[in-house]
Amino acid sequence: MDISKIRHIDDIAQNGPFLPDGTKQKGNMGDSGKMLESIHDAIVATGLKDGMTISFHHHFRNGDYIVNMVLDEIAKMGIKNLTVAASSLASCHAPMIEHIKNGVVTHIETSGMRGELAEQISRGLMDFPVVFRSHGGRAAAIARGELHIDVAFLGAPSCDPLGNANGYNRDEEGATMCGSLGYAKVDAEYADKVVIITDHVVPYPNTPFGIPAVQVDYIVPVENIGDPAGIMSGATRFTKNPKELLIAKAAAEVIMNSGYFYDGFAMQMGSGGASLATVRFLRERMEQENIHAHFALGGITGQIVEMHEEGLIDKILDVQSFDLQAAQSLKDNRFHAQIDGCFYAGYDDNGAAVNALDFVVLSALEIDTDFNVNVLTGSDGVIRGAIGGHPDTAAGAGLSVVVGPLTRGRIPTVVKEVNTVVTPGSIVDVFVTEQGIAVNPRRQDIIEKMEAAGIELTDIETLREKAEKIVGKPDPIKHLDRVVGVVLYRDNTVIDQIKQIDESAL
């Protein structure tokens, strides 16, 4: 070490934080240089140019205002040919259609999309296919530099003047909140520039924080960043449907007799009515037998929070809060922690939390006789969902249980071949429907446990035949040759493609 380069204490005193009269300057966090007046100013400050990649998070789900707000301003400024790398897109993002048409957005990378935007893309709106990644795959791609983000525009319900941001406001009751900023945390860590857009600037320090100030370049206060009610979408509804409750009860019986239900187990409940309802039946057995879970993972709901507060679940690892009760719990409960997407499900990290799961319960739009699952496209071939953490958790958990009705209306859920493979059958263990339970033949250990418990099983081919007897065999979906979506497995290799639907066949 060259000691001549070390500053002397007298030099520090002479040039340090002192006023001209020699008195020490008082601490002042009111002007960090990060606070900007508008989104326009933030776009200018980041140096955003044609051809760059911008990112957003989806923790407000269908209540998000940020994506439309930012893209509208970018369009006014004449910036074009952008890649939008959003963790997911919802029905509220339909205004993006015009920005695709006018050349502002030319590429999209996301976990999923719904509504009119998804409809139009399924019909060939974009010149380039949308890239669909799982939550774990997206996080890993960002961390490895495969998905480089130039500017992340991240909505935060609270932020202090230095940039410490969170998904709730600790000091103001009734303020905007979305809970965990799990997917935004990865963007904040790896993006070249990070802009926090907030409707509540709070005093420093805004702790505990979801995103630290050291990762934030600019802060823009706006009137409103989103509608918290939009967090409660159909995918996270609290079901009262008798069929879904019957499926949930059967799924719980499978889990309770699988060997993965013991004192200190770890679980995740996926989206969908039957999946979320399964925990209700597990809870009854936990109370009866004095069994508790060591942790619950993933998208967190109010019922998980209640079990935590009652002592049935020790800890909560929250990558996304699925309702406002979960968001409030993150604020109130010490052992309810927000985690980022890499911690949650990064495929190249053996320490990812999904690998510590005993079981996961997941939903399906379709499942085929090879146990491949589709959660992305509907029976008409239109994009209608999201990959989310489906393949991440199915691969990581000791037991992956997929639940769904045998038919939806006049549409079979069990088919010969799914329209879009999202989660391969090699990592799906059990399919539970109201008309029977099928275990993947690869899991002979589970079959033996079910038989020992007196749980009647069927095979998945029989379930397909039952479905066809009820609603008939569906005609194959007709597609054009043009690819509108590329589906990546959790390791970011291509697992399937989505073709443009043939309008003439509708």
N, C-alpha and C positions, 0 to 999 in steps of 0.2 A: 504494500500500500504506500502511495506517495503522500506523506503527511503534509507536504506543502500545499496540497489541494483541499485540506480540511479547513473550514472556516473557523476563525478565532472567535471566542465568545464576545470580544469587544466589537468585532465586525457585525456579528449578529445583533448586538444591542444597538449599534448605530443604524442599521438598515432594517431592523425588524419592525414589528407592529406598533410603532410609536408615532404620536402626533408631533407637529413642529415644536410645541411648547415642552416636549419631553415627557408628557404624560402618556401612559399606555392607553391605547385605543380599546374601548369596550367591545365585547363580542357583538356581532351584528349578523344575523342570518337572514336579514330582510332582502338582500340583493346579492344573489350568488352569481349573477351573470347568465343564469340558465333560463330565467323567466322571460317569456316572449308574449307579445300581445295577441297573436293570432296564429292560426294554422298556416296561413300564407307565410308569415315570418319564419316559422319553423321549417317549412319546405325550402325556403331560400337559404336558411342557415345550414341545413344539412347538405346542401349542394346537390340535391336530387336532380338527376338528368335522365334524358331519354335512355331506355334500355336497362334501367336499374331494377332491383328487386326490393319490394316493400312488404312488410309483414304486419299482421294483425292477430289478436287473440279472440276467442269466441266465448269468453266467460260470461257474457251477457246473453249468449245464445240468440233467441229471436227478439231480444230487446236492445240489441246493439245499435248505437248511433254513429260510432267512430268510423267504420269503413266508408259509409256513404258520405259523411262529412269531409273526410280527407280526400276521397276520390273526386268529389265535386270541385274542391279547390285546386287539385292537381290539374283537372280538365281546364279550368279557367286560365291556368298558367301556361297551357299549351304543351305540357310534358306528355310524351307518348311512349308506346312500346314498353310498358312496364310489366313485370311479373308480380302478381299478387300471391304472396305465400301466407295465406291465412290458416290458422290451425283448424278452422272449420267455417263454413258459410251457411246462412239460414235464409228463410223466406224473406226476411226483412232486407236482404241485400239485392233484391230485384233491380234497383236502380243501376247496378253494375252493368246490366245489359246494354244500356246506352253508352257506357264508357268502353265496352268491348266493340260496339258498332263504330264508335268514333276513333278507335285506335289508341286510346289511353291505356287500356289493359289488353295485352295480347297473349299472355300466358297466366295460368293459374296452377298453383300447387296447394293442396288442401287435404283434409281428411274426409270431407264430404260436403254435400250441399243439398238444399231442398227448395221447393217452391218454383216460381217462374224462372229464376236463373237456371236451375237444374233442368227444367223442361226445355228451355231454349238451347242449352248446351247439348242436350240429348238429341236435339234436332239439327245440330250442325252449326251452331252460332259461331264457334271459334275456328280459326284457321289451324290452331295447334291443339293437340289433345290436352285435356286437364290431367295432371299427375296426382293420383290419390295415394296418400301414405297413411299408415297407422300412426297413432300418437307417438308410440315408441320409435317407429321408423323415422318420423319427421324430426324428433328430438336428436336422434343419432346422426341424421343427415346434416343438421345444422351444426352440431358439435364437431363433426368430421370435416366440415367445409364443403360437403357435397351440395348443400343448399346454402348458398351465401346470401345473407341479407344485408343490403346496403343501408336501409333505414327501417327501423321498427317504430310503428305508431301504436302506442299501447295505452288503452283507456285504464284509468285508475280512480276508484272512488275517493281516494285521499292521497295527497302528496304534500310534502313540506317544501320550502323554498330551495333546498339543495337537491331534491329529487328522490328522497326516500318515499316509496309509494306502497300502497296497500289496497286490498280489495274491500276494505270497510273503513268507516270513520270512527275512531275510538271515542271521540269527544262529543259527537253530535248524534242524538237519537233520531231515527227516522231518515237519516241521510242515505244517499245512494250506496248500495253495496252489491258485490257479486261474489264475495268470499275469496276462495283461493285464486291466485294468479299463476297457477302451476305451469300452464303452457306459455304464458307471457314471460316467465322467468328465463326460459331458454333463449328466447329472442333477445331479451335484455342483455344477457351475458355475451352473446356472440355477434350481434349486429354491429356494423361499423358505427352507426349513429342511432341513438335511442331518444324518441320523443314521448314524454308522458303527457297525455291529455287528461285533464282532471276537472271535475266540477266542485272540488273542495280542496283549497290550499289551506293546510293546517300548520300550526307552529312546529318548528324544529325542536326535538327530533320526533319524527313520525314512526315510533317504534312500538311493537316489533314490525318490521317492514317485510313486504313480499319481494320488492325490488330495491336494492340499495342505491344510494345516491351516486356512488362511484361508477355505476353503470349507465347513468342518465346524463344525456347531453343537454336536452332542452325540455322545458315545461311550458305547457299552454293551458291556461285556465279557460274553460268554456262554461256555458250555462248548464248543459246537461249532456252526459256521456252515454246514457242509456236508461232503459226502463227495467228495473229489477224484476217486475212481474214476468218479463220475457224469459227469465231463467227457467220458469216452470213450463216446459214444453210438453207436448204429447208423449215424447219418449221417456219422460220422467214422471208420468202421472201416477197417482195413487189409485190403483184399480179397485173397483167393486164388481167387476165382471165375474159371474159365477164360473165360467169356463176357465178364465185365467187363474182364479183362486184354486180350482181343482188341479190345474197344472202345477201351480206353486206348491200345493200340499204334496203332490207326488214327487216333485223335485226335492223337497225337503226330506221325504222318506228315503230317497236314494242317497242323499248326502249323509244322513244320520246313520246309515248302515254301510257306508263305504269304507270306513276305517280312517277317513279324514276329518271326522267330527269327534273331537276330544278336547279335554281341558287345555286351553292355550292355542287353539287353532287360529288360522289366518284366512280371511275371506274377502271376496269382492262380489258385489251384486251389479250386474250390468243394467243397461237401460231397458225399458219395456215393462208393461204392467205385471206379467207373470214373474219375470225375473226379480223385480223389486219386491213383489209380494212374498217370495219364498222365505225371506228373512223373518217374516212374521211367524211362520210355523217353526222355524229354527229357534226363535226366541222362546216359544213356549217350552220346548224341550230343554233349552239352556236353563230356564228358571226351575224346571222340575228336577233336573239332575245336577244343579249347581255347577254348570259348565260355563266358562267364559272364553271369549276370544282374546287373543293377545293383541291383534290389530285388525282393523278393517281398512281397506285400500280403495282408491280410485275416485270415481264420482260419488260424492257423499250426499246422502239424503237425511231428512229430519229423523227418520226412524233409526238410523245408525247413531245419530246424535243422542237420541233418547236412551238407547242401549248403553252408550258410553257414560252418560250421566247417571245411569242406574247401576253402573259397575259391571255390566255384562261384557263390555268391550274395553280393554285397557287403553288402547291408543288408536287414534285415527290419523291416517296418512292421506291427505286430501290434495289431489291434483286438480279437481274441479268441484265446486259446490253446486249440487243439483237443485237446491231450493234455498229460500231465504233463512230457514231454520238452520241449515248447515252453515250458511254464511255467518250468521250470528254466533254460532258455536265457535267458529274459528276465532272470533273476537273474544269470547268469554272463557274458553276452556284451554288450560295449559297444555294438555296432551292431545289437542287437536292441531296438527301441524300441516302447513301447506308445503308441498314438495314439487319439484320441477319435473318436466317430462322425461329427462334422462334418469333421474332418481326413480321415477315411476316405472319406466318400461324400455329404457335404452337397450336395444338388442345386443349390442357388443359389450355390455357391462354385466358381468356375472352377479354383481351386487344390486342389480335392479330389483325393486320391490316385488314385481310380478313373480320373480323366481322364488320368493318366499311364501307364496300363496299355497294353502292347502287345497282350496277349491274356489272356483268362480262359476257364477250362474249368468248365462248370456242369452240373448234373444236371437231370432233369425227371421228374415223375410222368406227365405227358402233354405231347405236342406235336401241334399240328394242321397241316393242310396250308397254312395261312398263316403257319406258324412261331411262332404264339403258344404260350407255355409256361405250364403249370400246375404249381406246386410246393406247392400249399396244400391241395387237396381230393383225396380218393381217388376211385376209379371208382364208389363207391357214394354219392358226394356228401358224405361225412363229412370234416370238417376233420382233416387228418393230418400237417400239416407247417408250414413257416414261409416267409415271403417272404425273410427275411434280406437279403443284399445282392445277390440275383439280378438285379433290374432295374437297380440302381445300377451294377454292374460291366458288365452287358451294354451299357448305354448309354455308359459311359465308355471301355471298352476299344476298341482298334483292331480287334480280332477277337474275337468272342464265339462260342465253340464249346460247343454243348450235346450232352451224351452220354447215352445210355440204351439199354437193350435194346429190341428190336423188340416183344417181348411180355413180360409178367410173369405167369407162370402161364397162366391162360386170359384174360388181360386185355391188349388191345393198348395199346401206348404211343403209337403214331401214330394219330390219330383225325381225323375230319372237322372237329370243333369241340371244343376243350377245354372241360371243365366250368367251370373258373374261369381267367380270364386274369390272370396275374400279371406276366409279361414279354411285351410286345407283339412280334409278329413283325417289326416294322420295325427292331428293334435286335438281332435274332438272326441270326447270319450263317451258321452251319453246324450241321447235326445229324448226329451220328455214331452209328451203330448197328452191331451185329455183322453185319448183312445189307446194309449199304450206307451211303454217305455222300451227303447231300443238301446242296447249297449254296443259300442264298436267292438267287433270281434277281436281287435288287437288287445283289448283290455279283459283278458280272461280272468284276471284277478278280481275285477269288479263284478263280472258275471257270477263268479263263485260266491261272492259276498251277498249279492242280491238273492241268489237262490237259497243261500243259508238263512236269510232273513225272511224268506217266504214272499218276496216281492216278485210278482209275475212279470215276465219279460216277453217281448215279441222281437221280431227282427224288422229292420227298417224297410225292407222290401214289402213286407206285409202291410206296414203303415202306408206305403205308397199306393198299394192296391186298394186299401180301404178308402183313401182319399179320392181315388179315381172312381170308385163305385158311387161315392156321394156326389161328386161334382163333374165327373167325366175327365177325360184326358185333354189337357189344354193343347191348342195348336202351337206349334213352334213359333217363337217370336221371329219376325222377319227383319233383317238388318240390311243396311247398305254396307259396302266394303270400307267406307271411311271410318277411321278410329277417332272417337271423340274423347276417350278417357283411357289412361294407362293405369292399371291397378298394380301397386307394388306390395309385395309381402313385407313383413316387418324388418327383414334384412335389406330392404330396398332393391330386391331383384324383382323382375316382372313376373307376376303370377297370373294375370289375365288382362284382357282388353275389353273396352266397352265400345261397341259399334253404334254408329248413327242409326236411329230407328227409321224404318221404311214407312214414310207417311202414307204411301199408297195402300199399305196393308192394314191401316187402322180403320 
